[in-house]
Amino acid sequence: MSDSYFFLKCVILSSLVTTFSSCLSTRKVAYFNDLGDSTLIASKAGLEPVIQKKDILSITVSSLSNEATVLFNTPNLPMTPTSATTPGAPTGGYLVSQDGTIKFPVLGNLSAAGLTQNQLENNITKLLIDKKLLFDPIVTSRFLNFRVTILGEVARPGVVYVPSEQISILEAIGDAGDLTIYGHRDNIILIRQEGEEKLVKRLNLNSSKILQSPYYFLKSNDVIYVEPGEAKVQSTSITEQRLPIILSGLSLIIILLTNVFKL
């Protein structure tokens, strides 16, 4: 009787441990596991992106004279229509040089790095009017190379191009096919260029606080790295250990089958 009772206790205890471990694992995999029902979270909209060195801009100028504006819009056209390009990659536009300027027709070198799109548009508009090059011009700019890079434990690592010029970390991960089951959701690494320095920030997708984070919306050229969990490392290690044994076993079976059929 005592042996049966002891055995029953062991079975119940093992079941509880297994269930508890399963719950913990599920909580680590789930996003926002601290988020309740009908929760309102204030989230700041993405800040207007700032132009950086090596950005590629589309700057369109329009006015009452279509002929006069053609010269300013020429750099937006592809330089080599027949050249092979990466899908989604820009093929024309104004390149922001290493000194932070763009080469604008007639106006020459203009400062661009560190400005918002609206500031650059206003500067170009003012220069065109002051120099009496155009009457009542309208200047519109867009980023042609707004992109983020997703690496690590996601289904489809790579570069995500963002034509809307705004993307959240969740949208970026979604475009990469979501995190794999092995990805560390509580330790996502964000790498961002801030001037001459690189900012490295660790983000926790298990917590709903990410929705209020100033890093919820990504900036152009941000890099997201998803670290693999211990389970991935252990499974890889076990596979590496067992693979030679499995191959040896298969070889032995083949040899035995060959000898049998010869007989």
C-alpha positions as CSV (number, residue, x, y, z in Angstrom):
1,M,0.0,0.0,0.0
2,S,2.8,2.4,0.9
3,D,4.7,1.6,-2.3
4,S,1.5,2.3,-4.4
5,Y,1.0,5.5,-2.5
6,F,4.6,6.6,-3.1
7,F,4.3,5.7,-6.8
8,L,1.1,7.8,-7.0
9,K,2.8,10.8,-5.4
10,C,5.7,10.6,-7.8
11,V,3.3,10.5,-10.8
12,I,1.3,13.5,-9.5
13,L,4.5,15.4,-8.7
14,S,6.0,14.7,-12.1
15,S,2.7,15.9,-13.8
16,L,2.7,19.1,-11.8
17,V,6.4,19.8,-12.7
18,T,5.7,19.1,-16.4
19,T,2.6,21.3,-16.4
20,F,4.4,24.1,-14.6
21,S,7.4,24.0,-16.9
22,S,5.1,24.0,-19.9
23,C,3.3,27.1,-18.6
24,L,6.6,28.9,-18.1
25,S,7.8,28.0,-21.6
26,T,4.5,29.2,-23.1
27,R,4.8,32.5,-21.2
28,K,8.3,33.0,-22.6
29,V,7.1,32.5,-26.1
30,A,4.0,34.7,-25.9
31,Y,4.0,38.4,-26.7
32,F,2.7,40.9,-24.1
33,N,1.8,38.2,-21.5
34,D,1.2,41.0,-18.9
35,L,-1.5,42.7,-21.0
36,G,-5.0,42.5,-19.6
37,D,-8.3,42.8,-21.4
38,S,-9.6,46.2,-22.6
39,T,-6.3,47.9,-21.9
40,L,-5.7,51.4,-23.4
41,I,-2.0,52.2,-23.9
42,A,-0.8,55.6,-25.0
43,S,1.8,55.2,-27.7
44,K,3.7,58.1,-29.2
45,A,3.5,58.3,-33.0
46,G,6.7,57.7,-34.9
47,L,8.9,60.9,-34.9
48,E,9.6,62.5,-38.3
49,P,12.7,60.8,-39.6
50,V,15.9,62.8,-39.8
51,I,18.0,62.7,-42.9
52,Q,21.4,60.9,-42.5
53,K,24.5,60.5,-44.4
54,K,24.3,57.9,-47.3
55,D,20.5,58.3,-47.4
56,I,18.9,58.5,-50.9
57,L,16.2,61.0,-51.4
58,S,13.6,61.6,-54.0
59,I,13.1,65.4,-54.3
60,T,10.3,66.4,-56.6
61,V,9.9,70.1,-57.7
62,S,6.7,71.3,-59.4
63,S,5.6,74.8,-60.5
64,L,3.4,76.6,-63.1
65,S,6.2,76.0,-65.6
66,N,6.7,72.3,-66.3
67,E,9.7,73.0,-68.6
68,A,11.5,74.8,-65.9
69,T,11.1,72.0,-63.3
70,V,12.4,69.2,-65.5
71,L,16.1,70.0,-64.7
72,F,15.4,69.6,-60.9
73,N,13.6,66.3,-61.3
74,T,16.2,64.6,-63.5
75,P,18.2,63.0,-60.6
76,N,15.1,61.1,-59.5
77,L,15.2,59.0,-62.7
78,P,17.1,55.7,-62.8
79,M,20.7,56.4,-63.9
80,T,21.0,53.1,-65.8
81,P,17.6,51.6,-66.7
82,T,19.1,48.3,-67.9
83,S,21.3,47.7,-64.8
84,A,20.4,44.8,-62.5
85,T,19.2,46.0,-59.0
86,T,18.1,44.3,-55.9
87,P,14.2,44.1,-55.7
88,G,12.9,47.0,-53.6
89,A,16.3,48.8,-53.7
90,P,16.4,52.4,-55.0
91,T,17.8,53.1,-58.4
92,G,17.9,56.9,-58.5
93,G,17.5,60.0,-56.4
94,Y,19.8,62.4,-54.5
95,L,22.5,60.7,-52.5
96,V,23.5,62.4,-49.2
97,S,27.3,62.5,-49.2
98,Q,29.7,61.8,-46.4
99,D,29.8,65.5,-45.6
100,G,26.0,65.6,-45.3
101,T,25.2,67.4,-48.5
102,I,23.3,66.7,-51.7
103,K,24.2,68.0,-55.2
104,F,21.1,69.9,-56.3
105,P,20.9,71.2,-59.8
106,V,21.7,75.0,-60.2
107,L,21.6,75.4,-56.4
108,G,24.8,73.4,-55.9
109,N,25.7,71.6,-52.6
110,L,22.9,71.8,-50.0
111,S,23.1,70.7,-46.4
112,A,20.7,67.7,-45.8
113,A,22.0,65.5,-43.0
114,G,20.5,66.3,-39.6
115,L,17.4,67.9,-41.2
116,T,13.9,66.6,-41.4
117,Q,12.2,66.3,-44.7
118,N,10.0,69.3,-44.0
119,Q,13.1,71.4,-43.1
120,L,14.9,70.4,-46.3
121,E,11.8,71.1,-48.4
122,N,11.4,74.6,-46.9
123,N,15.1,75.4,-47.5
124,I,15.0,74.4,-51.2
125,T,11.7,76.2,-51.7
126,K,13.2,79.4,-50.2
127,L,16.3,79.2,-52.4
128,L,14.4,78.6,-55.6
129,I,12.2,81.7,-54.8
130,D,15.1,83.9,-53.6
131,K,17.2,83.2,-56.8
132,K,14.0,83.7,-58.9
133,L,14.5,80.3,-60.5
134,L,10.8,79.2,-60.1
135,F,7.6,81.0,-59.3
136,D,5.6,79.5,-56.4
137,P,7.4,76.1,-56.4
138,I,6.2,73.1,-54.5
139,V,9.0,70.8,-53.2
140,T,8.3,67.2,-52.0
141,S,10.8,64.8,-50.6
142,R,10.8,61.1,-49.8
143,F,13.2,58.5,-48.6
144,L,14.1,55.9,-51.2
145,N,16.2,53.8,-49.0
146,F,14.2,53.7,-45.7
147,R,15.0,50.2,-44.6
148,V,15.6,48.0,-41.5
149,T,17.5,44.8,-41.2
150,I,16.2,41.8,-39.3
151,L,18.7,39.1,-38.3
152,G,18.8,36.0,-36.0
153,E,16.0,33.7,-35.0
154,V,13.3,34.9,-37.5
155,A,11.7,32.9,-40.3
156,R,13.1,35.1,-43.1
157,P,16.2,37.2,-42.1
158,G,17.0,40.1,-44.4
159,V,16.4,43.7,-45.3
160,V,12.9,45.2,-45.2
161,Y,12.2,48.3,-47.4
162,V,9.7,50.7,-46.0
163,P,7.9,52.9,-48.6
164,S,5.6,54.4,-46.0
165,E,8.7,55.7,-44.1
166,Q,7.3,54.4,-40.8
167,I,7.4,51.0,-39.3
168,S,7.2,49.5,-35.8
169,I,9.3,46.7,-34.5
170,L,6.3,44.4,-34.5
171,E,5.6,45.2,-38.2
172,A,9.3,44.6,-39.1
173,I,9.3,41.3,-37.3
174,G,6.1,40.4,-39.0
175,D,7.6,41.2,-42.4
176,A,10.5,38.8,-41.5
177,G,8.0,36.0,-40.9
178,D,7.9,36.4,-37.1
179,L,10.3,35.0,-34.5
180,T,11.0,31.3,-34.5
181,I,10.1,29.2,-31.4
182,Y,13.8,29.4,-30.4
183,G,14.0,33.2,-30.5
184,H,14.6,35.2,-27.2
185,R,11.5,37.4,-27.1
186,D,12.6,39.1,-23.9
187,N,16.0,40.2,-25.2
188,I,15.7,41.7,-28.7
189,I,18.7,43.7,-29.6
190,L,18.2,47.0,-31.5
191,I,21.3,48.6,-33.1
192,R,20.9,52.2,-34.2
193,Q,23.3,54.8,-35.7
194,E,23.1,58.1,-33.7
195,G,25.4,60.6,-35.3
196,E,29.0,59.2,-35.0
197,E,28.0,56.6,-32.4
198,K,26.0,53.3,-32.4
199,L,23.2,52.9,-29.9
200,V,22.6,49.3,-28.6
201,K,19.2,48.8,-26.8
202,R,17.7,45.6,-25.5
203,L,13.9,45.3,-25.8
204,N,11.5,42.9,-24.2
205,L,8.5,41.8,-26.3
206,N,7.1,39.7,-23.5
207,S,6.2,43.0,-21.8
208,S,3.5,45.4,-22.9
209,K,5.8,48.3,-22.0
210,I,7.3,47.9,-25.5
211,L,4.2,49.6,-26.8
212,Q,5.1,52.8,-24.9
213,S,8.8,52.5,-25.7
214,P,10.5,55.3,-27.7
215,Y,12.1,52.4,-29.7
216,Y,8.7,51.0,-30.7
217,F,9.0,52.8,-34.0
218,L,12.1,52.1,-35.9
219,K,14.4,54.4,-37.8
220,S,16.0,54.0,-41.2
221,N,19.0,51.6,-41.2
222,D,18.1,50.2,-37.8
223,V,19.3,46.6,-37.2
224,I,17.2,44.1,-35.2
225,Y,18.9,41.0,-33.9
226,V,17.0,38.1,-32.3
227,E,19.2,35.9,-30.1
228,P,18.7,32.1,-30.1
229,G,17.5,30.6,-26.8
230,E,19.2,27.8,-24.9
231,A,16.9,25.3,-26.4
232,K,18.2,26.0,-29.9
233,V,21.8,25.7,-28.7
234,Q,21.1,22.5,-26.8
235,S,19.2,20.9,-29.7
236,T,22.0,21.9,-32.1
237,S,24.6,20.4,-29.8
238,I,22.7,17.2,-29.4
239,T,22.3,16.9,-33.1
240,E,26.0,17.4,-33.6
241,Q,26.7,14.7,-31.1
242,R,24.2,12.1,-32.4
243,L,24.8,12.6,-36.1
244,P,28.0,10.6,-36.3
245,I,26.4,7.8,-34.3
246,I,23.3,7.8,-36.6
247,L,25.5,7.8,-39.7
248,S,27.6,4.9,-38.3
249,G,24.5,3.0,-37.6
250,L,23.1,3.5,-41.1
251,S,26.4,2.4,-42.6
252,L,26.4,-0.8,-40.5
253,I,22.8,-1.5,-41.6
254,I,23.7,-1.0,-45.3
255,I,26.7,-3.3,-44.9
256,L,24.6,-6.0,-43.2
257,L,21.8,-5.7,-45.8
258,T,24.4,-6.0,-48.6
259,N,25.9,-9.1,-47.1
260,V,22.4,-10.7,-46.6
261,F,21.4,-10.1,-50.2
262,K,24.7,-11.5,-51.5
263,L,23.9,-14.7,-49.6
